[in-house]
Amino acid sequence: MSLLPEKTSLFRRFIYALAVVAAFILLFSALQRLFMPKYAETIPEGGLIREYYAGTMEHDVIFIGDCEVYTGFSTISLWENFGITSFVRGSPQQLMWHSYYLLEDTLRHETPKVVVLGVQAMQHNEPVSEPYNRLTLDGMRLSSAKKRAVAASVLEDEDKFSYFIPFLRYKERWRELTGEDFQFFFRDPVLTVNGFMIRSDTLPADFIPDPLRQADYRFGDKAYHYLERIVELTKENGIELILVKIPNLYPHWYRQWDEQLNDFAEANGIRYINFIGHMEEIGMDFEADSFNGGIHLNVSGAGRLTRYFGEILKEHTELPDRRNEPETAAHWKNKTELYHKVISRQQEEITLTGKIQTFVIG
């Protein structure tokens, strides 16, 4: 008696089971993709971290830090004026351990010559909230760096596995789905030019509250620990590290914080620049250079700061001017054209409606 029918039956059952598993995986992946926030018009700042992976990873300068950084340094201004290639790996409320693991993640893809780290977050020694964790960690690709970043960041009541299987966190979002969830199902919205979020709107500084007295001005051990690890990691990879404080009028940057960072930089042989002390040289005008009353810089203020900082980089580093490299220049020509197109569009929207209508640029 032939065994062929039985073997054929087993093969068919195997193929059927394989098809069922594949269909389940496909459906699960589709639902997870649909339910994940797209961060297009709703909290666009949440989509910044993922944009790094979509570009070419050949940058001489990497900026890392919180909202001060991704609104403060114009990657195109740095290119246009100095021929320096750069990317901003910024996210809202990015804490020092976030910054460290983002640097680890960056080094998986490239080794920049200079890393510029915003130090505003040194004042925080513990995770702030789960939503802020999400705005940084959800955008990171799966890697050992992300695993360690999640472990360092999650609060006691958080499910850390949901950072790797987002469906566990967002499965109830079916009630909140909007048009952008379907519009950007197959592609992510583009919100920045090389990590710089363009804000062409202006809100002059009006009332600046007096600084609140602090019970303790010392930075916390955890913040210092990860700052020290960033120093070690950059030195191990032959990268020059520059610490910066972006100019602003509020929240207050205390003299005691400034002194601690000056001492730290001197002890570790690195550069620390508090741009608040250079606002007159920069030409900063908070009647025109902020989009929210002196808290963050707009595109005008970022241009001023970036040109000033570019002169420092030109004088104190050996970063090459790549504007005469045909392939690099052609690549950045496209970015520059997009940058100026977005500024023009935003200015038209502000003139017509009083505000920017969309932050999606591609």
C-alpha positions as CSV (number, residue, x, y, z in Angstrom):
1,M,0.0,0.0,0.0
2,S,1.4,3.4,-1.0
3,L,2.2,6.0,1.7
4,L,2.0,8.9,-0.7
5,P,-1.5,10.1,0.3
6,E,-0.6,10.1,3.9
7,K,2.6,12.1,3.2
8,T,0.7,14.5,1.0
9,S,-1.9,15.0,3.8
10,L,0.8,15.7,6.3
11,F,2.4,18.2,4.0
12,R,-0.8,19.9,3.3
13,R,-1.5,20.2,7.1
14,F,1.9,21.7,7.6
15,I,1.4,24.3,4.8
16,Y,-2.0,25.1,6.3
17,A,-0.6,25.6,9.8
18,L,2.2,27.7,8.3
19,A,-0.3,29.8,6.4
20,V,-2.4,30.3,9.6
21,V,0.7,31.4,11.6
22,A,1.7,33.8,8.8
23,A,-1.8,35.3,8.6
24,F,-1.8,35.8,12.3
25,I,1.6,37.5,12.3
26,L,0.5,39.7,9.4
27,L,-2.8,40.7,11.1
28,F,-1.0,41.3,14.4
29,S,1.6,43.5,12.7
30,A,-1.0,45.4,10.8
31,L,-3.1,46.1,13.9
32,Q,0.0,47.1,15.9
33,R,1.0,49.5,13.1
34,L,-2.5,51.0,12.9
35,F,-2.8,51.5,16.7
36,M,0.6,53.0,17.2
37,P,0.4,56.8,17.5
38,K,1.7,58.4,14.2
39,Y,2.8,61.7,15.8
40,A,1.9,63.7,12.7
41,E,-0.5,66.5,13.7
42,T,-1.1,65.2,17.2
43,I,2.1,65.7,19.3
44,P,4.4,65.8,16.3
45,E,7.4,65.9,18.6
46,G,6.8,62.2,19.4
47,G,7.9,61.3,15.9
48,L,11.4,62.8,15.9
49,I,13.6,59.9,17.2
50,R,12.5,57.5,14.4
51,E,13.5,59.9,11.6
52,Y,17.2,59.3,12.2
53,Y,16.9,55.8,10.7
54,A,15.4,57.0,7.4
55,G,18.3,59.1,6.3
56,T,21.9,58.5,5.3
57,M,24.0,58.1,8.4
58,E,27.1,60.1,7.5
59,H,27.2,63.1,9.9
60,D,30.2,64.9,11.3
61,V,28.2,66.3,14.2
62,I,25.4,64.7,16.2
63,F,23.3,66.8,18.5
64,I,21.6,65.0,21.4
65,G,19.1,66.4,23.9
66,D,15.7,67.6,24.7
67,C,13.3,70.2,23.1
68,E,15.9,73.0,23.5
69,V,18.2,71.1,21.2
70,Y,15.8,70.1,18.4
71,T,14.4,73.6,18.2
72,G,17.8,75.3,18.9
73,F,20.3,74.0,16.3
74,S,19.5,74.3,12.6
75,T,21.2,71.5,10.7
76,I,20.7,73.4,7.4
77,S,22.1,76.7,8.7
78,L,25.2,74.7,9.8
79,W,25.5,73.2,6.3
80,E,24.8,76.5,4.4
81,N,27.3,78.5,6.4
82,F,30.0,76.0,7.2
83,G,29.6,72.9,5.1
84,I,29.2,70.8,8.3
85,T,26.9,67.7,8.1
86,S,24.8,67.1,11.2
87,F,21.7,65.5,12.7
88,V,19.7,66.3,15.8
89,R,18.7,63.2,17.8
90,G,16.3,65.2,20.0
91,S,13.1,64.4,21.8
92,P,10.8,66.1,24.4
93,Q,12.0,65.7,28.0
94,Q,15.0,63.6,26.9
95,L,16.7,62.7,30.2
96,M,20.4,61.9,30.6
97,W,20.0,58.1,30.4
98,H,17.9,58.6,27.2
99,S,20.7,60.6,25.8
100,Y,23.3,58.0,26.7
101,Y,21.5,55.1,25.1
102,L,20.6,57.2,22.0
103,L,24.4,57.8,21.7
104,E,25.0,54.1,22.0
105,D,22.4,53.5,19.4
106,T,23.9,56.1,17.1
107,L,27.3,54.5,17.3
108,R,25.8,51.3,15.9
109,H,25.4,53.2,12.7
110,E,28.1,55.9,12.5
111,T,30.9,57.5,14.5
112,P,30.6,61.3,14.3
113,K,33.6,63.6,14.9
114,V,31.7,65.8,17.4
115,V,28.8,65.1,19.8
116,V,26.9,68.1,21.2
117,L,24.9,67.4,24.3
118,G,22.2,69.6,25.7
119,V,22.5,69.7,29.5
120,Q,19.0,71.1,30.4
121,A,18.0,67.7,31.5
122,M,20.7,67.4,34.2
123,Q,18.1,68.9,36.7
124,H,16.1,65.6,36.4
125,N,17.3,62.6,38.4
126,E,14.3,60.3,37.9
127,P,11.9,59.4,35.0
128,V,9.2,62.1,34.7
129,S,6.3,60.1,33.2
130,E,5.4,57.2,31.0
131,P,4.1,59.5,28.2
132,Y,7.5,61.3,28.1
133,N,9.3,58.0,28.1
134,R,7.2,57.0,25.1
135,L,8.2,60.1,23.1
136,T,11.8,59.0,23.1
137,L,11.8,55.2,23.5
138,D,9.0,54.2,21.1
139,G,10.9,55.7,18.2
140,M,14.1,53.7,18.9
141,R,14.7,50.6,16.8
142,L,15.0,47.3,18.6
143,S,18.6,46.9,19.8
144,S,20.5,46.1,23.0
145,A,20.8,49.9,23.5
146,K,17.0,50.2,23.5
147,K,16.6,47.3,25.9
148,R,19.0,49.0,28.3
149,A,17.3,52.4,27.8
150,V,13.9,50.9,28.7
151,A,15.3,49.2,31.8
152,A,16.8,52.6,32.9
153,S,13.6,54.6,32.2
154,V,10.4,52.7,33.1
155,L,8.4,53.6,36.1
156,E,7.2,51.0,38.7
157,D,3.7,50.7,37.2
158,E,4.9,50.5,33.6
159,D,4.9,47.3,31.5
160,K,8.4,47.4,30.0
161,F,7.6,44.6,27.5
162,S,5.1,47.0,25.8
163,Y,8.1,49.1,24.6
164,F,9.1,46.1,22.5
165,I,5.5,44.9,21.6
166,P,3.7,48.2,21.4
167,F,0.3,46.5,20.8
168,L,0.3,45.7,24.5
169,R,0.2,49.4,25.3
170,Y,-1.9,50.7,22.4
171,K,-4.5,48.0,21.9
172,E,-7.2,50.2,23.3
173,R,-6.5,53.0,20.8
174,W,-9.1,51.7,18.4
175,R,-11.5,54.1,20.1
176,E,-9.2,57.1,19.4
177,L,-8.1,56.4,15.8
178,T,-8.1,59.5,13.5
179,G,-7.4,60.2,9.9
180,E,-3.7,60.4,10.4
181,D,-3.6,56.8,11.6
182,F,-4.8,55.7,8.2
183,Q,-3.0,58.3,6.2
184,F,0.4,57.3,7.6
185,F,-0.2,53.6,7.9
186,F,2.3,52.7,5.2
187,R,4.8,55.5,5.8
188,D,5.9,57.6,8.7
189,P,5.3,61.4,8.4
190,V,8.4,63.5,8.0
191,L,8.5,66.3,10.6
192,T,12.1,67.7,10.6
193,V,15.0,68.4,8.4
194,N,17.8,66.2,9.8
195,G,16.2,66.3,13.2
196,F,15.7,70.1,13.4
197,M,12.0,71.0,13.9
198,I,11.2,74.2,12.0
199,R,9.1,76.7,13.9
200,S,8.6,79.9,11.9
201,D,6.0,81.4,14.3
202,T,6.8,84.1,16.8
203,L,5.5,84.7,20.3
204,P,7.5,87.6,22.0
205,A,8.6,87.2,25.6
206,D,6.1,88.9,27.9
207,F,6.0,88.0,31.5
208,I,9.0,86.1,32.9
209,P,8.4,84.8,36.5
210,D,11.0,85.2,39.1
211,P,13.2,82.1,39.6
212,L,11.9,79.7,42.3
213,R,14.2,79.0,45.2
214,Q,15.4,75.4,45.2
215,A,15.8,73.2,48.3
216,D,18.9,71.6,46.8
217,Y,20.8,72.8,43.7
218,R,23.0,69.7,43.4
219,F,22.4,67.5,40.3
220,G,21.4,64.0,41.2
221,D,23.6,60.9,41.2
222,K,21.8,59.2,38.3
223,A,22.1,62.2,36.1
224,Y,25.8,62.5,36.9
225,H,26.3,58.8,36.3
226,Y,25.0,58.9,32.8
227,L,26.8,62.2,32.0
228,E,30.0,60.4,33.1
229,R,29.2,57.5,30.9
230,I,28.6,59.8,27.9
231,V,32.1,61.3,28.5
232,E,33.6,57.8,28.7
233,L,31.8,56.6,25.5
234,T,32.8,59.6,23.5
235,K,36.5,59.3,24.6
236,E,36.5,55.6,23.8
237,N,35.4,56.3,20.3
238,G,37.7,59.3,19.7
239,I,34.7,61.8,19.6
240,E,34.9,65.3,20.9
241,L,32.1,66.1,23.3
242,I,30.7,69.6,23.8
243,L,28.2,70.3,26.5
244,V,25.8,73.2,25.8
245,K,23.0,75.2,27.5
246,I,20.7,76.7,24.9
247,P,19.7,80.4,25.4
248,N,16.3,81.0,26.9
249,L,14.5,83.3,29.4
250,Y,12.5,80.7,31.2
251,P,12.7,78.2,32.9
252,H,15.5,79.7,34.9
253,W,19.0,78.2,34.6
254,Y,20.6,78.6,38.1
255,R,24.1,79.9,38.7
256,Q,24.7,76.9,40.9
257,W,23.9,74.5,38.0
258,D,26.2,76.4,35.8
259,E,29.0,76.2,38.3
260,Q,28.6,72.4,38.6
261,L,28.9,71.9,34.9
262,N,31.8,74.2,34.6
263,D,33.6,72.2,37.3
264,F,32.6,68.9,35.6
265,A,33.8,70.0,32.2
266,E,37.1,71.2,33.6
267,A,37.7,68.0,35.5
268,N,37.0,65.9,32.4
269,G,38.8,68.0,29.9
270,I,35.8,68.8,27.8
271,R,34.1,72.0,26.6
272,Y,30.9,73.5,28.2
273,I,29.2,76.5,26.7
274,N,26.4,78.3,28.4
275,F,25.0,80.3,25.5
276,I,22.8,82.3,28.0
277,G,26.0,84.2,28.8
278,H,26.6,85.0,25.1
279,M,23.2,86.2,24.0
280,E,24.4,89.7,23.2
281,E,27.2,88.4,21.0
282,I,24.7,86.0,19.3
283,G,22.3,88.9,18.7
284,M,19.5,87.0,20.4
285,D,16.3,89.0,20.5
286,F,13.4,87.3,22.3
287,E,10.9,89.7,20.8
288,A,11.5,87.9,17.5
289,D,13.5,84.7,18.2
290,S,11.1,82.5,20.2
291,F,7.9,80.8,19.3
292,N,6.6,80.5,22.9
293,G,7.6,83.6,24.9
294,G,11.3,83.0,25.5
295,I,11.2,79.2,26.4
296,H,12.3,77.8,23.0
297,L,13.9,79.3,19.9
298,N,12.1,79.6,16.6
299,V,13.8,79.3,13.2
300,S,15.2,82.8,13.4
301,G,16.7,82.3,16.9
302,A,18.0,78.8,15.9
303,G,19.7,80.4,12.8
304,R,21.5,83.0,15.0
305,L,22.6,80.4,17.6
306,T,23.8,78.0,14.9
307,R,25.8,80.5,13.0
308,Y,27.5,81.6,16.3
309,F,28.1,78.0,17.3
310,G,29.4,77.2,13.8
311,E,32.2,79.8,14.2
312,I,33.2,78.0,17.5
313,L,33.3,74.7,15.7
314,K,35.3,76.2,12.9
315,E,37.8,77.6,15.2
316,H,38.2,74.9,17.8
317,T,37.6,71.6,15.8
318,E,38.9,70.1,12.6
319,L,35.5,69.5,11.1
320,P,35.8,69.6,7.2
321,D,33.8,71.9,5.0
322,R,32.1,69.4,2.7
323,R,30.4,71.9,0.3
324,N,33.0,71.1,-2.4
325,E,32.2,67.4,-2.3
326,P,29.9,66.8,-5.2
327,E,27.9,63.8,-3.9
328,T,27.5,65.3,-0.4
329,A,26.6,68.8,-1.8
330,A,23.9,67.3,-4.1
331,H,22.4,65.4,-1.1
332,W,22.3,68.5,1.1
333,K,21.0,70.6,-1.8
334,N,17.8,68.7,-1.6
335,K,17.6,69.1,2.2
336,T,18.3,72.8,1.9
337,E,15.5,73.3,-0.7
338,L,13.0,71.5,1.5
339,Y,14.1,73.6,4.5
340,H,13.4,76.9,2.7
341,K,10.2,75.6,1.2
342,V,8.9,74.6,4.6
343,I,9.7,78.0,6.1
344,S,8.0,79.8,3.2
345,R,4.9,77.6,3.6
346,Q,4.7,78.2,7.3
347,Q,5.1,81.9,6.9
348,E,2.2,81.9,4.4
349,E,0.1,79.9,6.8
350,I,0.8,82.3,9.7
351,T,0.0,85.3,7.5
352,L,-3.3,83.8,6.4
353,T,-4.5,82.0,9.6
354,G,-2.3,83.3,12.4
355,K,-0.7,79.9,13.0
356,I,1.2,77.0,11.4
357,Q,-1.4,74.6,10.0
358,T,0.7,71.4,9.8
359,F,4.1,70.3,10.9
360,V,4.2,67.4,8.4
361,I,6.8,68.3,5.7
362,G,6.8,65.1,3.8
